[in-house]
Amino acid sequence: MTLMKRRGLIVFPHELGDYWIRAARRARINVLGLHPADGAEAFGAIERLLHETVVSPSFRIAAGKLQKMGVALEYELHAMSWLLPRTEFTAHPEWFRMDRSGSRTADCNFCPSNEEALAYVERRAEELARALPFTTSHRYYFWQDDNCKKCHCPVCRDLNPSDQALLIYNRILRGVCRADPEGMVSFLAYQNTLELPGTIRPEPGVFFEYAPIDRDSDEPIGSPDSAKNRWQTSTLPAFLELFGRETAQVLEYWLDSPRRTNYIPPYPKLIYKDEVVREDVAYYASLGIPSMTTFACSLGEAYELEFGTAPFEAYGRTLLEEGGGEA
């Protein structure tokens, strides 16, 4: 079993402040990720992150405090609509994906066999990496759009969603590494991209991030009695062999209260199942995964006033006890 080196929480960028600094200390984590809005709001959310949030004095003070605590600040972004803005569709419809009917559409992602589109995304990835401060871990999360609809053009259609995603992440990596020669880029294994790549292989520096959003969170992820969880983990060992375990990361939903209402507010009180989390962490650790994080958005001051303090300490204790990490 690999000792867990990275223990994290993921929150909204606007939440970063003294409350989450205290929560990070209580949970004894060493990674705090920031996750802006996704879907149709992703472009605007990243624009606000870049031009309002990260340049503000309050953000820089909070980020500096985290750095002194030894907590890495990271940005986990559904970035595709920023890397290739939908407004480019009018001038370059061929850059965007083809749907099953044969029509080009700017609804999500793009055509990864189009060299001009890939070059554009590569340049924008460099720009985005340069604009994100305090990225001392050198890990970049510039994800595709949710649900990962693939391109069905004649060149792309025989590539599965994970092959298409890898074509894109390999090029994102090139841009990132011009900004940060030590940079690494996440391949998000999530929904459609839980299918193993068929022909495309990751370039060195693309690391594996596993996010089983469709799991049954009432049962341990490794439970043989859960059909959902058997499906969610069916390709996990093979992915770890392909990408390597030493940089792999789990992105879980253990502290994700909004998920219980499909992210439609108002959000309910968190249901935290300590025994399930313990078994999950032990399962992931047994596979040699050294980095585990969880969404914890909307568990700040307003949540505490309504429901009490979220179980940060229990979560952090489990990571240390079951994951074999060091405080």
N, C-alpha and C positions, 0 to 999 in steps of 0.2 A: 504494500500500500504506500503510495506517495504521500508525504506529508503535505497538508494543505498550506499553500503559501499565500493565497489571496482570498480574503473574506470580505464580501461587499454588500452594499445596499444601493438601490437605484431610486432616485427621487426626481421630481420636476425641477428644472433650473430655478424657477422663481422661489422655490422653497429653501434654497441654500441660505443658511444663516446660522445664528447661534444655536437654535433648537436642534438642527441636524448635526452640528458639531458636538453637542452634548450627547445626542443619540449615538453618534459614531463612537464616542468614548465609552458609553455604557455597553454597546454591543461588541466593543473591542475589535472593530473591523479595521482593515487597512486599505479599502477601496470604497470610494463614493462615486457612483455614476450619475450623470444627469441625462434625463430622457425627456426631450420636448414632445409636443403633440405629433401625431402621425396622421395618416390618411390625407384628406383634402387640405388639412391645416399644416402639413409638414413644412412646406416651403416658407410660409409666414413664420412658423415657429422657429425655424433655423435663422431666418433673417433677424428676428427679435433677439435670439440668443447671441448672434454675432454683433449686432449694432446697438443693443440696449443692455443685455445682461452682463456679458463678460467684460465690457468696458466700464462698468459702473464701479465706483469706489467701494461700495458695500460688498460686491462680489469678490473683488480682489483682496479685501481684508479677510473675508471668510476663507477664500482659497489659500491665502497665506497661513492662516491658522491651521488648516488641514495639513498643509505641507510640513509645518513644524511638528505636527502630531505623527508624521509618517504615514498619512493617509493619501493615497494616490487619487487624484481627481480625473475622471474619465467622462467622455461624452458618447452616449449610445443613441444614435440618430437614424431614423428612417430618412435617409438623405437623398434618395434618388431624384425626387422632384426638384431638389436644389442643385444637384450635380448636373442634371439635364432638365432645365425648366420647361414646363409644358408650352410656354410661349414660343419655343423654337419649332413647334409643330407646323405652323403656317409656312415658314421658310423651308423646313426640312422634314416633311412627313416621312421620308424614307428612313430617318433616324429612329423612328418609333416602331413599336411592336406591331405585327400583323395579327389580327384575331383569326378565329377559325373560319370566318366567312371570307377572308382574303382582304379585309379592309385594314388600313393603317389606323391606329388609334393612340391617342395620348393619355389614355385612362390610367396607365401605370407602367413603370419600368420602361424598357426600350428594346431595340433590336441589337443584340450583342454580336451579330455578324457584320454590322455596319462599321467600318473602320473609322469613318469620320466621327460617328457618335462616340465610339470608344475613346478616340483621341480627345474629344471635347470633355468627356467625363474624367479622363485622366488629368487634364489641366485643372479642372474644377476641384478635383480631389486634392491636388497640391495646394490650391488656394485655400480650401477649407482647413486643411491640416495646419497651414501657416497661421490661420486666424484663431485657432483654439489654444488659449494659454494654459499653462500649468500641466501640460501633458507629459509628465515626467515618467510615466510607465511606458511610453512609446506605443501604446495600444490604441488603435483607431477603429471605431465602429460606425462605418458608413453603409448602413444596410439598404437593401432593396425596399420597394414598397411592400406593404402588408399583402399577404396571400400569394405574392410572387407569380402573378399570371405570366405565362411564357409567351415568346414570340413564335408564330406559326408560319413565318415566311419560308420559302423553299430551302434556304440555307440552314435556318434554325430549327425547323420543325422536328427533325429527328434527334435533336438534343433535348434531354429531359430538363426540368426546371433547375436541378442542381448543376448540370453542365453549363447552362446558360448563366447561372449566378456566378460560377467560378470564372468564366470568361470575363465577367465584369469585375469581380473582386481582384483578379490578377492584374487588371489594368489600373484599378484604383490603387493597388499597392505601389505600382510604379510612380504614380503621382505623389502619393504620400511620402515615399522614400526620397524624392527630390527635396521635400520640405524637411524631412526628418530621416536621415540615413539609417537610424535604428528602428524606424517605424514598422509596425506590424498591423495587419488588417484582418478584421473578423469575417469569417464565413458563418452566417447565421443559419443554423439548421433548425427550421421552423416551418411547420405546416408542409407545403409542397416540397420544400428543400430538405425534408427528412429522408427523401429518396437519395440513395447513393449516386454520385456522379457516374456516368457510364463510360465516358471517354476523356473528359478534361481532368487534369490533375492540378492541385494547388501549387503555385510557385512558393518557394521558401519565403516565409514571412506572412503567409495567409494562415491564420490559426482558426481552430474549430470552436464555435460557440453554440451550445445546445440549449434550446428554449422550448420545452414541451408544453406549449400553451393549451393543447387539447387533451392533456392528461386528466385523470380523475384524481383530484387533490384530496379526496377522502380516503384514498388507499395509497400505500407506499408505491413509489414509482417502479420498484422491482417486483411488485406482487404478481405472482402467476395467476391470481384469481381475477385480475382486472384486464378485460379485453382491451380497453383504451390504453392502459399503461404498457401492455405487451406490444401493442402497435407502436407507441411512442418510443420504446426502447429497442425495437427490433433491429434497427440499423446502427445503433450507438456503438457497439464494439468495433464494427467495420469502419465507421467514421474515425474512431480513435486510432485505428491502425493506419488509415490513409493520411491523416493530418498530424499524427503524433500526440502523445498524451501530455508532454511537458509544458505545452502552452495552451492546452484545452481549457475551456471555461463552461460552467453551467450557469444559465440565467433562469432562475426559478420564479415561482409565483407564491411562495410561502407567506409573504407579507403583503399580498396584493388584494386589498379589500375591494377596489373597483371592479376586479374581474368577476366578483360574485353577481354583479348586476350588468355584466357585459359592457362595463365602462360607461354606463348611463347614470348620472347623478340623480338623487342623492346617494352617496355611498354608504353601505351598512357597516356595522361593527365587524371588525376582522374576526374570522373564525380561524384560530391558530391551533393546529393539531400537533402538539409537541412530539408525540410518538411517531407520527407519520414523518415529520421533518427529520427526526433522529434516524429513522430507517432509510430515508432518502439520502441523507448525508453519508451514512455508512455505505450505502450502495455505490454512490458516485466515487467515494474514496477507494472502495475496493477495485474500481476500474482504473485507478491511478490518476484521476482528475484533480489537479492541484489548485483550482480556482473556482469558487462558488459565490454567486451573487443572487439577490432576489429583488424584484420590484417591491418598493415600499412607499409608492407615491400616495399623497394625501393622508399620511399618518402623522402630520405635524401638530401645531398648536391647536387648530380647530378640532381635529380629531380627539386630542387629549381632553379638551373642554367637554366634549359630548360623551366620550366613551372611556376615558382614562388613558393612561400611557400604553402604547403598543408594546408587545413583548420583545423589545430589542435585546434585553439582557438574556432571555431564554434562547433566542436565536443565536446570539454570539456564543453563548456557552455550548450549545449543541455543535456549532462548527468547530470549536476547539476540542471538545471531548470526542466527537465521532469522527472528525476529519483529521485529527492528529496534528493540528496546527500549533503554532507558538504565539502566545499573546504578546 
